[in-house]
Amino acid sequence: MPPVLFLLVLSGAMFTLGQSMTREEKQQLKNQVVEMFDHAYQNYMDHAYPADELMPLTCRGRVRGLEPSRGDVDDALGKFSLTLIDTLDTLVLLNKTTEFEAAVRRVLSDVRLDNDIVVSVFETNIRVLGGLLGGHSMAVMLKEGGQSMQWYQDELLHMAKDMGLRLLPAFNTSSGLPYPRVNLKYGVRGPETRTGTETETCTACAGTMILEFAALSRFTGDPVFEAHARRAMDFLWEKRQRNSNLVGTTINIHNGEWVRRDSGVGAGIDSYYEYLLKAYVLLGDDLFLQRFNIHYASIMKYISQPPLLLDVHIHKPLLPARTWMDSLLAFFPGLQVLKGDIRPAIETHEMLYQVTKKHNFLPEAFTTDFRVHWAQHPLRPEFAESTYFLYKATGDSYYLEAGRTILDNLNRFARVPCGFAAMKDVRTGSHEDRMDSFFLAEMFKYLFLLFAEPEDLPFDVEDYVFTTEAHLLPLSLSAAASHSSSVSSNGTSEEELDDSNFDWTCPNTRLLFPDPAFPRNLRDPIRSAVDKSCPRPPTNREPGIGRPPLRAQDFMANNPEHLELLRRMGVSLIHLKDGRVQLVQHATQAVSAVAAEDGVRFMQEMMELSSQQQKEQLPPRAIQIVSHPFFGRVVLTAGPAQFGTDLSKSSTGVRGFVTVAEPYSGCSEITNAEYVQGHIALLQRGQCMFAEKARHVQKAGAIGGIVIDDNDGSSSDTAPLFQMAGDGRNTEDITMPLLFVFHKEGNILLEALKVYREVEVLLSDKARDRAAIFKGKPLPGSLIEGSVDVQEAEEDCVTEATTPSSFESTTQTSAVELDESVSPEVTPSPETSPAEDTSPPEEEAGPAEAEPDLAQPEEERDSDRTEDSEGDTDSSSQSVDELLADWREDLEAFQQMEKDEL
């Protein structure tokens, strides 16, 4: 079957349902798309270029290494002006040829591809290599048209081949599956290049190479790229589960074992299926179509539960793997249109559209009853993509209205002065300081095509295939090289093609839908189902009734309404001796089955968000008492804060005398500011957020702060160390360090202050060498002034914290331990102190599926006990001896102190 039919058929069905949109309205919306693109693109060029991406809230570029790491998300950034390359062919499609020519010249003059940086093979392939190839296709098309780019001599293609060669080392594995990361300068050489140590990759990561690599081979005449991509596709096909014909989500790149055996059409697998079908469209190889149709039959048999698409286990495909869906599966209705299976495409798209209308955007993940599971939305284009393809296939103006909804929501909720900002939480409308390159590469392409008339386009899009990043590759490449479809690229004979696998491909949609009302009849029940499952929250109702369920990131243990919501969900609180609260859920105690499900979801969210916090753990800090009679030998282990001065970046730390703030809570304006100024303020934990305390004492002139636990008897040897979180607001205004100590360690400071009146401490990332502290001055000879025991001068007192495991779970109940009063935006974990007594949880930038233990033990350090020095003491020596006797019970090491990081 000629592959071009896939795209030509889409424009063949032009019936309309209901009220059609006028040509003038479409023109107005098309112009609006162009204006929005200009707003995003120009702000990137003005405020971010040559950085990879724009940070639209702070109006600056995101440069990897200069901004806080976001984990795997940053692997897309390679210091190669990512957004500009990703946007090249969008400029041409939107009739901005002058801007395109200027952009190409910038890429050729400014962009380097040999940076010593580790990048994602998958992201670099689809965004950079795909962007360069799409730009090359457009440049050739314009040059052949004789209107512009007459100077162009395949420079973008040469850059594309350079990038392809830099990605090739990733394929040097026994299976042919690529490593997930590669160093652009050094390739894959092992730990010294920060590559080659991975053992697994996602199915989509390995199976989304064939379009770009085959295009590169056929443009350049070098077959090596297509051969490697085909080998990876062949290996994934061979490793499919033969009974279900499904593939898992992640696979071992060395032995081909499935690491994650859940299978769906969303994150981790999505574009593998897309590239099987589109490889047939682009390359004309029947083998890819046969494989796709076999997979597709299994998807429709096991995963598709119209309008839902739910993950299953590949070995037990009738067993659901999870009860929620991720937003990446929104591309699938568009792929079903290319396949020619319009009915399920309409059904799934309608479900997605109704979820979008409920939440303004598609949440990163949502449940089977259409509630938010992960609340972020990084301006993903997949829903717009499927909307465009369904409109092309049906001509139904309903999809133009869906596109209008997308436009309106982007302008109302995501538009900011410096571009468009990703949504941190679709429920609250809060923003994240990111505008990914795919927003310009894909979103505006599909929206422009949705509203444009054929005469508005500078070329015929039917002559091109869209990559997963919406880059345009010409269908003429199918004639650039021939490849036998009967022999796979690894040299093995492929089974004879089964003609039955070509059924239901490229149908005539007019015959499929003889009744123009048919699509509406499919949509109405789905709309009703979403409305019923996810009603808009009414007002003035009893707490917990008719409202969205309580989410982990919103929970505060001192909020009576939240406690009532927990009670309704069957979740109870147990107060622990160390000041934390344990959450335990008993489903049988919930007021209803729905409330019990909300309780289970709440506990799962608490664990997931807590896991994310643990990944961002900061090491403990040190409070070293340097005044008489301690002279640097007494070191208290303290918890850090996620805001304020980062002591790990200070070579000297912060040194000063301590004083007790009034009020001691620090929750209102400091009344003894004359004493706090220039000092390190001692504060009591509780009553308000940690960040609020810091702001008050900083305003009073303090150079630092120490928060002392208000829970009697708490100690670092029995309770996990806290990491203080912010209050959900921007904390860049806090410029001093704030540390946390437990009640027992805090009493050491208070008692010393009571006895000596003047107590000087050093706040630092670790205990400092006494010679460095006293800077050449004679070192005191003993802990107690006047002692002659010189040996003791080398011994120091350190209190250490150990963290016991604190998460319990049984088959009938769920339990989570957290510190009291969890506030919004940071998940409480035993090692992260909530933001007052509370810790506001931070949601992930991307979906996470781990269910880890909530408590991780702090490192325990070996040390030796030493004896006290004996010598003359002053009148206060008895008090000091009593303190030392108490401390001595907690000590295990003096001699290792100067070597260990606390």
C-alpha positions in Angstrom: 0.0 0.0 0.0 1.5 3.4 -0.9 2.4 5.1 2.3 1.3 8.5 1.1 -2.4 7.3 1.5 -2.1 7.6 5.3 -1.8 11.4 5.0 -4.0 11.9 1.9 -7.0 10.2 3.4 -7.0 12.5 6.3 -8.2 15.4 4.1 -10.7 13.2 2.3 -13.5 13.3 4.8 -15.0 16.8 5.2 -18.4 16.4 6.8 -19.5 18.8 9.5 -21.6 18.4 12.6 -23.7 21.0 14.2 -22.8 24.7 14.1 -19.7 25.2 11.9 -17.1 27.8 12.6 -17.0 30.6 10.1 -13.9 31.3 7.9 -13.5 34.6 9.6 -13.4 33.0 13.1 -10.8 30.5 11.9 -8.7 33.3 10.5 -8.9 35.2 13.8 -7.9 32.2 15.8 -5.0 31.5 13.3 -3.8 35.0 13.8 -4.1 34.6 17.5 -1.8 31.5 17.3 0.8 33.5 15.4 0.6 36.3 18.0 1.1 33.8 20.8 4.0 32.2 19.1 5.6 35.6 18.6 5.2 36.3 22.3 6.9 33.1 23.3 9.6 33.1 20.6 10.6 36.8 20.9 10.9 36.5 24.7 13.2 33.5 24.3 15.4 35.4 21.8 15.3 38.6 23.9 15.9 37.1 27.4 17.3 33.6 27.0 19.2 33.0 23.8 21.8 31.4 23.5 20.6 29.4 26.5 18.7 26.2 25.9 15.4 27.3 27.3 13.6 30.4 28.6 12.7 30.8 32.3 9.6 32.9 31.8 8.9 33.9 35.4 12.4 35.3 35.9 12.9 36.4 32.3 16.3 34.7 31.9 17.8 31.7 30.1 18.1 28.3 31.7 21.8 27.3 31.5 22.6 23.8 32.8 24.9 24.0 35.7 24.0 27.5 36.6 20.5 26.7 37.8 19.6 24.1 40.5 19.4 20.6 39.0 16.0 19.3 38.1 17.3 15.7 37.7 16.6 13.8 34.5 14.7 16.7 33.0 17.9 18.6 32.6 19.4 15.9 30.4 17.6 17.5 27.5 19.9 20.6 27.8 23.2 20.5 26.1 24.3 24.1 25.8 23.3 24.0 22.1 20.5 26.6 22.0 17.9 23.9 22.2 14.8 26.1 21.8 16.1 27.8 18.7 17.0 24.5 16.9 13.7 23.0 18.0 11.7 25.9 16.5 13.3 26.2 13.1 10.7 24.5 11.0 7.9 26.1 13.0 9.1 29.5 11.8 8.7 28.3 8.1 5.2 26.8 8.7 4.0 30.1 10.2 5.3 32.0 7.2 8.2 33.6 9.0 10.9 33.0 6.4 12.9 36.1 7.3 13.1 35.0 10.9 13.9 31.4 9.8 16.8 32.6 7.7 18.1 34.7 10.6 17.7 31.8 13.0 19.6 29.4 10.6 22.5 31.9 10.4 22.5 32.1 14.3 22.6 28.3 14.6 25.5 28.0 12.1 27.5 30.8 13.8 26.8 30.3 17.5 25.9 26.7 18.2 28.6 24.2 19.2 27.9 20.5 19.4 31.1 19.3 21.1 30.3 20.4 24.6 31.7 18.3 27.5 28.2 17.5 28.7 26.1 14.4 29.3 22.7 14.5 27.5 19.7 12.2 26.9 20.1 10.3 23.7 16.3 10.2 23.2 15.7 14.0 23.8 18.7 15.0 21.8 17.6 12.9 18.9 14.1 14.1 18.7 14.7 17.7 19.5 18.2 18.6 18.2 18.8 16.1 15.4 15.1 16.2 14.4 15.2 20.0 14.6 18.3 20.2 12.4 16.8 17.8 9.8 13.4 19.6 9.8 15.3 22.9 9.4 17.3 21.4 6.5 14.1 20.2 4.9 12.6 23.6 5.1 15.8 25.3 3.8 15.9 23.0 0.8 12.2 23.6 0.1 12.6 27.4 0.3 15.8 27.3 -1.8 14.1 25.2 -4.5 11.2 27.7 -4.5 13.7 30.4 -5.4 12.4 33.0 -2.9 14.9 32.7 0.0 17.9 30.7 1.3 19.7 30.9 -2.0 23.0 30.9 -0.1 22.2 27.6 1.7 24.6 24.7 1.0 23.3 22.0 3.4 25.0 23.5 6.4 22.2 22.3 8.8 22.6 18.8 7.3 26.3 18.8 8.1 25.5 19.8 11.7 22.9 17.0 11.8 25.4 14.4 10.7 27.9 15.7 13.3 25.2 15.3 16.0 24.3 11.8 14.6 28.0 10.7 14.9 28.0 12.0 18.5 25.0 9.9 19.4 26.3 6.7 17.7 28.6 5.6 20.5 25.5 5.1 22.7 24.5 2.1 20.4 27.7 0.3 21.3 25.9 -2.4 23.4 25.6 -6.2 22.9 21.8 -5.8 22.3 22.0 -2.8 20.0 19.8 -0.8 22.3 21.4 2.6 23.0 22.6 3.8 26.4 20.2 6.4 27.7 22.9 9.1 27.9 26.0 10.1 26.0 28.7 12.7 26.5 28.7 15.0 23.4 32.4 15.4 23.5 33.7 12.0 24.7 30.9 9.6 23.8 30.4 6.6 26.1 33.6 5.7 28.0 32.5 4.8 31.5 32.4 6.8 34.7 35.1 9.2 33.7 32.7 10.6 31.1 29.7 10.1 33.4 28.3 7.6 30.9 28.1 3.9 30.2 27.1 2.9 33.7 23.4 2.6 33.1 21.9 -0.9 32.7 18.4 0.0 31.6 16.5 2.3 29.3 12.8 3.0 28.5 11.2 1.3 25.5 10.4 4.7 23.9 14.0 5.9 24.5 15.4 3.0 22.5 12.6 2.8 19.9 12.2 6.4 18.9 15.3 6.8 16.7 14.3 5.3 13.3 12.7 8.4 11.7 15.6 10.8 12.4 18.3 8.3 11.9 16.8 6.9 8.7 16.3 10.4 7.4 19.9 11.3 8.2 21.1 8.2 6.3 19.0 8.9 3.3 19.9 12.6 3.2 23.6 11.9 3.5 23.9 8.5 1.8 25.5 7.0 4.9 23.6 3.9 5.9 25.2 3.5 9.4 22.6 5.6 11.2 19.5 3.8 9.8 21.2 0.4 10.4 21.7 1.1 14.1 18.1 2.4 14.6 16.7 -0.6 12.8 18.7 -3.0 15.0 17.3 -1.4 18.1 13.7 -1.7 16.7 14.4 -5.3 15.8 15.6 -6.1 19.3 12.5 -4.5 21.0 10.3 -6.5 18.6 12.1 -9.7 19.4 11.7 -9.1 23.2 8.0 -8.5 23.1 5.9 -10.8 25.3 4.9 -13.4 22.7 1.5 -14.3 24.3 0.3 -10.7 24.8 2.4 -9.1 22.0 3.0 -6.2 24.4 6.2 -4.6 25.5 7.2 -3.4 28.9 8.2 0.1 30.0 11.9 -0.3 30.7 14.4 -2.9 29.5 17.9 -4.0 30.4 20.1 -2.8 27.6 22.6 -5.7 28.0 20.5 -8.8 28.4 17.1 -7.7 27.1 15.2 -8.6 30.3 12.2 -6.4 31.1 12.8 -4.3 34.2 9.3 -2.9 34.4 6.7 -5.2 33.0 3.8 -2.7 33.0 2.6 -1.8 29.5 0.5 1.1 28.2 0.6 3.7 25.5 1.8 6.6 27.7 5.1 7.6 29.3 8.0 5.2 28.6 6.4 3.4 25.6 4.4 6.0 23.6 6.6 7.0 20.7 7.8 3.4 20.1 4.4 2.5 18.7 4.2 5.9 16.9 7.6 5.3 15.2 6.6 1.8 14.0 3.6 3.2 12.1 5.4 6.4 10.9 8.5 4.4 9.8 6.2 2.6 7.4 4.7 5.9 6.2 8.1 7.5 5.7 10.2 4.6 4.5 7.6 2.4 2.8 8.8 -0.8 4.6 5.8 -3.1 5.1 7.6 -4.8 8.0 7.0 -1.8 10.2 3.3 -1.8 9.4 3.0 -5.5 10.2 4.6 -5.1 13.6 2.6 -2.0 14.4 -0.7 -3.8 13.6 0.2 -6.8 15.7 0.9 -4.5 18.6 -2.2 -2.4 17.9 -4.4 -5.4 18.1 -3.1 -6.2 21.5 -3.4 -2.6 22.7 -7.1 -2.6 21.7 -7.6 -6.0 23.3 -6.0 -5.4 26.6 -5.1 -1.7 27.2 -8.0 0.1 25.6 -11.1 0.2 27.8 -12.9 3.0 25.9 -12.6 5.8 26.6 -9.8 4.8 29.0 -6.3 3.5 28.2 -5.1 1.7 31.2 -1.7 0.0 31.8 -1.6 -3.8 32.2 1.1 -6.4 33.0 2.7 -7.9 29.9 2.6 -11.4 31.2 -0.9 -11.0 32.7 -2.6 -8.5 30.4 -6.0 -8.9 31.9 -4.5 -7.6 35.2 -4.5 -3.7 35.5 -1.1 -2.3 36.5 -2.4 1.0 37.8 -5.6 3.0 38.2 -4.4 6.3 36.7 -3.3 7.6 33.3 -0.5 10.0 32.3 -1.0 12.9 30.0 1.5 11.6 27.4 -1.1 9.1 26.1 -3.0 12.1 24.7 -1.1 11.6 21.5 -2.7 8.2 20.9 -6.0 9.3 19.4 -3.9 11.1 16.7 -2.0 7.9 16.0 -5.3 6.0 15.8 -6.4 8.5 13.1 -3.2 7.7 11.1 -4.1 4.0 11.7 -7.6 4.7 10.4 -9.4 3.6 13.6 -11.5 6.7 14.1 -14.2 5.5 16.6 -11.9 4.9 19.6 -9.9 8.0 18.7 -13.1 10.1 19.1 -13.9 8.4 22.4 -10.5 8.8 24.0 -10.1 12.3 22.7 -13.5 13.3 24.2 -12.5 11.9 27.6 -9.3 14.0 27.4 -11.2 17.1 26.3 -13.6 16.8 29.3 -10.7 16.4 31.7 -9.1 19.4 30.1 -12.3 21.5 30.6 -12.5 20.4 34.2 -8.9 21.3 35.1 -8.1 23.9 32.4 -5.2 21.7 31.3 -4.5 18.0 31.2 -2.8 17.1 34.6 0.4 15.1 34.2 -1.6 12.2 35.6 -5.2 11.7 36.4 -7.3 8.9 37.9 -9.9 6.7 36.3 -12.5 8.9 37.9 -10.8 11.9 36.2 -9.3 13.5 39.3 -5.9 15.0 39.5 -3.1 12.5 40.4 -0.1 14.6 39.5 -1.0 18.2 39.2 1.8 19.6 37.0 1.3 20.6 33.3 4.4 21.5 31.4 2.5 22.9 28.4 2.5 19.5 26.7 1.2 19.5 23.0 -0.1 16.0 22.7 -3.8 16.9 23.2 -3.5 19.6 20.5 -1.8 17.1 18.2 -4.7 14.7 18.5 -7.2 17.5 18.1 -5.6 18.5 14.8 -5.5 15.0 13.4 -9.2 14.3 14.3 -10.2 17.6 12.6 -8.3 16.6 9.5 -10.0 13.2 9.5 -13.5 14.3 10.2 -13.8 18.0 9.3 -15.9 18.3 12.4 -15.9 21.9 13.7 -16.2 20.5 17.2 -12.5 20.1 17.1 -12.0 23.7 16.2 -13.8 24.6 19.4 -11.5 22.2 21.3 -8.6 24.1 19.8 -10.2 27.4 20.8 -10.4 26.1 24.4 -6.7 25.2 24.3 -5.8 28.8 23.1 -8.1 30.5 25.7 -6.6 28.4 28.6 -3.0 29.1 27.5 -3.7 32.8 27.4 -5.7 32.9 30.6 -3.7 30.7 32.8 -0.2 30.2 31.4 0.7 33.5 29.7 3.1 35.7 31.6 5.0 38.9 30.6 8.1 36.9 29.4 6.4 34.0 27.6 4.2 31.1 28.7 4.9 29.4 32.1 4.3 25.7 32.8 1.7 25.0 35.4 3.0 23.8 38.7 -0.5 22.9 39.9 -3.5 22.9 37.6 -5.8 23.1 40.6 -4.3 26.3 42.1 -3.0 27.9 38.9 0.5 28.2 40.3 3.3 28.5 37.8 6.7 26.8 37.3 9.6 28.8 35.9 10.0 26.7 32.7 9.0 26.9 29.1 10.2 23.7 27.4 11.4 23.8 23.8 8.6 21.4 22.7 6.1 24.2 23.4 7.4 26.2 20.4 8.2 23.1 18.3 4.9 21.4 18.6 2.1 23.3 20.2 2.0 26.2 17.8 2.5 24.0 14.8 -0.6 21.9 15.5 -2.7 24.9 16.5 -1.7 26.8 13.4 -2.5 23.9 11.1 -5.8 23.4 12.9 -7.1 26.9 12.0 -5.2 27.6 8.8 -6.7 27.2 5.3 -4.7 25.5 2.6 -3.7 28.8 1.1 -2.3 30.0 4.4 0.4 27.3 4.3 3.8 27.8 2.5 3.9 24.2 1.5 1.7 21.1 1.3 2.0 19.3 4.7 0.7 16.1 3.0 4.2 15.8 1.6 5.7 15.4 5.0 5.5 13.1 8.1 5.6 14.6 11.6 8.2 13.2 14.0 7.2 12.8 17.6 8.6 16.3 18.1 6.5 17.5 15.1 9.5 18.0 12.9 8.8 17.7 9.2 10.5 15.0 7.2 9.7 14.7 3.4 8.0 11.6 2.2 10.3 11.7 -0.8 12.9 10.0 1.4 11.2 6.7 0.8 12.7 6.7 -2.7 16.2 7.7 -1.5 17.2 4.1 -0.6 15.7 0.6 -0.8 15.5 -1.9 1.9 14.2 -5.4 1.8 11.2 -5.9 4.0 11.7 -9.7 4.2 15.0 -9.5 6.0 15.4 -7.6 9.2 18.5 -5.5 9.8 20.1 -8.0 12.1 20.2 -10.4 9.2 17.5 -12.8 10.4 14.6 -13.9 8.2 11.3 -12.3 9.1 8.2 -14.4 9.1 6.0 -14.1 6.0 3.8 -11.1 6.1 0.3 -11.8 7.2 -2.2 -10.0 5.0 -4.8 -9.9 7.8 -2.6 -7.5 9.7 -3.3 -4.9 7.0 -7.1 -4.7 7.7 -8.7 -1.5 8.9 -5.9 0.7 7.6 -6.8 3.9 5.9 -10.6 3.7 5.8 -12.9 6.1 4.1 -14.3 8.0 7.0 -17.4 9.0 5.0 -18.4 5.3 4.7 -17.4 4.7 8.3 -19.6 7.5 9.6 -22.6 7.7 7.2 -24.6 9.5 9.9 -23.1 13.0 10.6 -24.5 12.7 14.2 -22.5 9.6 14.9 -19.5 11.2 16.5 -21.7 13.3 18.7 -23.5 10.2 19.9 -20.1 8.8 20.9 -19.1 11.9 22.8 -22.3 12.6 24.8 -22.1 9.6 27.2 -18.4 10.3 27.8 -19.1 13.9 28.7 -21.8 12.8 31.1 -19.5 10.2 32.7 -16.8 12.8 33.3 -19.3 15.3 34.7 -20.7 12.7 37.1 -17.3 11.5 38.3 -15.6 14.9 38.6 -18.2 17.5 39.6 -17.2 21.1 40.1 -16.8 21.8 43.8 -19.9 23.5 45.2 -19.7 26.1 47.9 -21.0 26.2 51.5 -21.0 22.5 51.9 -20.0 20.3 54.8 -16.2 19.8 54.8 -15.3 16.9 52.6 -18.6 16.7 50.8 -18.7 17.8 47.1 -15.2 19.1 47.3 -12.0 17.8 45.7 -10.2 15.3 47.9 -7.5 16.6 50.2 -4.1 16.3 48.6 -0.8 15.5 50.4 0.8 18.8 49.4 -2.0 20.8 50.9 -2.2 19.0 54.3 -1.5 20.8 57.5 -1.8 18.8 60.8 -2.8 21.9 62.7 -5.8 22.6 60.4 -9.0 21.4 62.0 -10.8 21.1 58.6 -7.9 18.9 57.3 -8.2 16.7 60.3 -11.9 16.3 59.7 -11.2 15.4 56.1 -8.6 12.8 57.2 -11.2 11.3 59.6 -13.7 11.0 56.8 -11.1 9.2 54.7 -10.3 6.7 57.5 -6.9 8.3 58.3 -6.0 8.8 61.9 -3.1 10.6 63.5 -0.8 9.2 66.2 1.5 11.7 68.0 5.0 10.2 68.5 7.3 11.1 71.4 9.8 12.7 69.1 7.3 15.3 67.9 6.3 13.7 64.6 2.9 12.5 63.7 2.2 9.0 62.2 -0.6 8.8 59.7 -2.5 5.4 59.7 -5.3 4.6 57.3 -8.0 2.0 58.0 -10.3 1.8 55.0 -13.1 0.3 57.0 -13.3 3.5 59.1 -13.9 5.7 56.1 -17.4 7.2 55.7 -17.7 5.7 52.2 -15.9 3.7 49.6 -15.1 6.8 47.7 -13.7 8.4 50.8 -11.6 5.3 51.4 -10.2 5.5 47.9 -9.3 9.2 48.6 -7.5 8.1 51.7 -5.5 5.5 49.9 -4.5 8.1 47.2 -3.6 10.6 50.0 -1.3 8.1 51.6 0.3 7.2 48.2 0.8 10.9 47.4 2.4 11.4 50.8 4.9 8.6 50.1 5.7 9.7 46.6 6.2 13.4 47.6 8.3 12.3 50.5 10.4 10.2 48.3 11.1 13.2 46.1 12.1 15.2 49.1 14.6 12.5 50.2 16.2 12.7 46.7 16.9 16.4 47.4 18.3 15.9 50.9 20.9 18.3 52.1 23.6 17.0 54.5 23.5 18.0 58.2 25.3 21.1 59.3 27.5 21.8 62.4 27.2 24.3 65.2 30.6 24.6 66.9 30.9 26.4 70.2 34.1 28.3 70.0 34.0 30.6 73.1 35.4 29.9 76.6 35.6 27.3 77.9 34.7 25.1 74.9 37.1 26.5 72.3 35.7 24.6 69.3 35.6 21.1 70.9 31.8 21.0 71.3 30.0 20.4 68.0 26.2 20.0 67.7 24.7 18.3 64.7 22.1 20.6 63.1 19.5 20.2 60.4 19.8 22.5 57.4 17.2 24.7 55.7 16.2 24.7 52.0 16.5 28.5 52.0 18.9 31.1 53.2 22.7 30.9 53.1 24.1 27.6 51.8 26.8 26.9 54.4 28.4 24.3 52.1 29.4 27.1 49.7 31.0 29.2 52.5 34.6 28.6 53.3 34.4 30.5 56.6 30.9 29.8 57.8 29.0 32.3 60.0 30.5 33.1 63.4 28.8 35.1 66.1 27.4 35.3 69.7 24.0 33.8 70.4 21.1 35.5 72.0 17.5 34.5 72.7 15.0 36.3 70.5 11.9 37.8 72.0 9.3 36.6 71.3 11.0 33.3 71.6 8.8 31.8 68.9 10.1 34.4 66.4 6.6 34.5 64.9 6.1 38.2 65.2 8.3 41.3 65.1 11.3 40.9 67.3 11.1 43.2 70.4 14.7 42.9 71.5 16.2 43.9 68.1 19.0 45.8 69.8 20.3 42.6 71.3 19.6 40.4 68.2 21.4 42.7 65.8 24.7 41.3 64.8 24.0 38.1 66.7 22.8 34.6 66.0 19.2 34.4 67.3 17.9 31.4 69.3 14.3 30.6 68.4 11.8 28.1 69.6 10.1 25.8 67.1 6.4 26.0 66.5 3.5 28.4 65.9 4.6 29.6 62.5 6.7 28.6 59.4 10.4 28.3 59.6 10.8 30.9 56.9 8.7 33.3 58.8 11.0 33.1 61.8 14.0 33.6 59.6 12.4 36.8 58.1 11.6 38.3 61.5 15.1 37.8 63.0 16.8 38.8 59.8 14.8 42.0 59.8 16.0 42.6 63.4 19.6 42.4 62.1 20.5 38.8 63.1 23.3 37.2 61.1 21.9 33.7 61.6 19.3 31.7 63.4 19.1 28.5 65.4 15.7 26.9 65.9 15.4 24.7 69.0 12.8 21.9 69.1 10.0 22.6 71.5 9.4 18.9 72.2 10.8 18.0 75.6 13.4 15.3 75.5 13.8 15.1 71.7 17.4 14.3 70.8 19.4 13.6 67.6 20.2 10.1 68.9 16.6 9.0 68.9 14.9 11.1 66.2 15.6 11.7 62.5 17.3 14.9 61.6 15.1 17.6 60.1 15.6 19.5 56.9 13.6 22.8 57.1 11.5 23.7 54.2 10.1 27.0 52.9 6.6 28.3 53.2 5.5 27.9 49.6 6.6 31.5 48.8 9.7 32.7 47.2 12.4 32.6 49.9 15.2 34.4 48.0 14.8 37.3 50.4 16.2 35.2 53.2 20.0 35.6 53.0 21.2 34.4 56.4 21.6 30.8 57.5 19.0 29.0 59.7 19.7 25.7 61.4 17.6 23.3 63.5 18.6 21.4 66.6 16.6 19.1 68.9 15.6 20.0 72.4 18.5 18.2 74.1 21.2 19.8 71.9 19.4 23.1 72.1 19.5 23.0 75.9 23.3 22.7 75.7 23.3 26.2 74.1 20.7 27.6 76.5 22.6 26.2 79.6 25.9 27.5 78.3 24.3 30.9 77.7 22.9 30.9 81.2 26.2 30.1 82.8 28.6 32.1 80.7 26.3 34.9 79.3 28.4 35.2 76.2 28.5 32.1 74.0 30.1 32.3 70.5 29.3 29.7 67.9 30.4 28.9 64.4 27.7 27.8 61.9 29.3 25.8 59.1 28.9 22.7 56.9 31.2 20.7 59.0 33.3 21.0 62.1 36.3 23.2 61.5 39.9 22.5 62.5 40.6 24.5 65.6 43.8 26.0 64.1 41.5 27.4 61.4 39.1 28.8 63.9 41.6 30.6 66.0 43.7 31.7 63.0 47.2 31.3 64.4 46.4 32.2 68.0 47.6 29.9 70.7 45.2 27.0 71.0 43.6 26.5 74.4 45.1 23.5 76.1 42.1 21.9 77.5 38.3 21.9 77.5 38.3 23.4 81.0 40.4 26.5 81.2 43.6 25.9 83.1 43.9 22.2 82.4 47.4 20.9 81.5 46.3 17.9 79.6 47.6 18.7 76.1 46.4 15.4 74.6 42.8 16.5 75.2 43.4 19.5 73.0 43.1 17.1 70.0 39.7 15.7 71.1 36.3 17.1 70.2 32.7 16.5 71.2 30.3 15.8 68.5 26.6 14.8 68.9 25.4 12.6 66.1 21.9 11.8 64.8 20.7 8.4 63.7 17.4 8.0 61.9 15.3 4.9 62.7 13.0 3.6 60.0 9.6 5.1 60.6 7.3 3.8 57.8 5.0 0.9 58.6 2.7 -0.8 56.3 0.4 -3.9 56.4 -2.0 -5.4 54.0 -4.9 -3.8 55.9 -3.6 -0.4 56.9 -1.3 2.2 55.6 1.0 4.3 57.8 3.1 7.4 57.2 5.1 9.2 59.8 5.6 12.9 59.4 6.4 15.9 61.5 3.4 17.8 62.7 1.5 20.4 60.7 2.5 19.7 57.2 2.0 22.8 55.1 1.5 23.1 51.3 4.2 22.4 48.7 6.6 20.2 50.5 6.0 16.6 51.5 6.9 15.8 55.0 9.4 13.1 55.5 11.2 12.0 58.7 14.4 13.6 57.3 12.8 16.8 56.1 11.4 19.0 58.7 8.1 20.5 57.8 8.1 24.2 57.4 7.1 25.3 60.8 6.4 22.3 62.8 5.5 21.7 59.3 7.1 20.9 56.0 5.4 22.0 52.7 5.9 19.3 50.1 7.3 20.0 46.6 5.7 18.1 43.8 7.9 16.3 41.2 8.7 18.0 37.9 7.8 14.9 36.4 5.9 11.8 37.2 7.5 9.4 39.7 6.3 5.9 40.5 8.5 4.9 43.4 7.0 3.8 46.7 10.0 4.0 49.0 10.3 3.7 52.7 9.7 7.2 54.1 12.7 7.2 56.4 16.4 6.8 55.4 18.9 6.3 58.2 21.6 9.0 58.6 25.1 7.7 58.3 26.5 6.5 61.6 30.1 7.2 62.3 32.6 5.2 64.2 34.4 7.0 67.0 36.3 6.3 70.1 35.4 7.5 73.6 37.8 9.6 75.5 38.1 10.5 79.1 37.6 14.0 80.5 40.6 16.1 81.3 41.3 16.7 84.9 42.6 20.1 85.9 41.8 23.3 87.5 38.4 24.8 86.9 36.9 28.1 87.4 33.8 28.6 89.5 31.6 27.4 86.7 33.4 24.2 86.0 30.9 22.1 87.8 28.2 23.1 85.4 30.4 22.4 82.5 31.2 19.0 83.9 27.6 18.2 84.3 27.0 19.1 80.7 29.9 17.0 79.6 28.6 14.0 81.5 25.4 14.3 79.6 27.1 14.7 76.2 29.5 11.9 76.8 26.6 9.4 76.6 26.0 10.4 73.0 29.6 10.4 71.7 31.3 7.7 69.7 34.0 9.6 67.9 36.4 12.5 68.5 39.3 11.6 66.4 37.3 11.2 63.2 35.4 14.4 63.6 37.8 16.6 61.5 37.6 14.1 58.6 33.9 13.4 58.6 31.3 15.6 56.9 28.5 16.0 59.3 
